[in-house]
Each structure stands twice: as C-alpha cells, then as structure tokens.
Amino acid sequence: MMGDPFDPNRSLSPHFTLTEFTKSETATRHGIDNTPPGSAVDSLSVLCERVLEPVRAALGPVRVNSGFRCLALNRLVKGSDTSQHLRGEAADIEVVGLANEELGAWIEKNLIEWDQLIYEFTDPPRAPNVAKDPHAGWIHVSITTGRNRRMVLRKG
C-alpha cells in the first residue's frame, strides 16, 4: 500500500478512493472526525479489491452510501457496536440503474468470497396498489480476512 493511510484521496483500488468510504453528512453536521485507523484502511482495500471491483467490472459503477464509521458516528446512526463498518470490512452500496435485489442476487451467485450480504429496506411497506420500487434500500456487503460466512439476511 502506498501513501499515508489517512490521505482522503488515497486509492484503495483502481476505482475507489478512501473519501468514498469516510464521507458522511451526519458526521459533518455533528462535528465527528470519521478518520479510520490504518487497520480499517487496509480492510477497506480488501473489500474494494475482492468485492467491489468485481461488482463494478460486471455491473457498472458502484455508489458507496456508507463505508467506514467511527464508533461515535455508528452510534449516532443507530448501528450495532459490533458492526463491520467499524473495522472497514463493510459497505452499503448500490449500482446506478440496477435494482438492489438484482445487485444482491448477483453477489450471492457470482462472488466466492464475502461475509455478510444484507438486503436492507429493499422491500419496504407500501400503500395498496403502489408498485414496488426496485431501487428502494441498499445492499450491505462485508468481507473479513478470516473465515467468511456467506450469510444472507434481510432487514426492514
């Protein structure tokens, strides 16, 4: 790995920079420093190389909605104190123009290595006679450097 791990413009992989994984309007509004430790930066690089780059190559540009979260930010957004976001092992993502259910299904079918895949709010409650929004919610995907569980969950 090259450069200072805290350089926000640092490349984590050919198509992803550290800024994409640390930006947070919530952190900015609340004056929270969301700078990751070096170990989390290393984990984000693994996530990019092994999961997000293959997704991008197959499906197109990936939008990162949430990546690394420091403990204060994670608690503010009501995340779990054991969240993989805290270690740089997870990202909430979407692919522009692709239904989130399709994104999750592609990851399940095509990627060998991932830890958790959570379909978050992809099928929210809606009024009768209102069509399902294929772009609702997002996909949470994580990877560890240890044993990956390939666990699929649904939330919301």
Summary of the structure (lengths in Angstrom):
residues: 156
radius of gyration: 15.4
end to end distance: 37.4
largest distance: 53.7
contacts: 470
relative contact order: 0.15
helix: 34%
strand: 20%
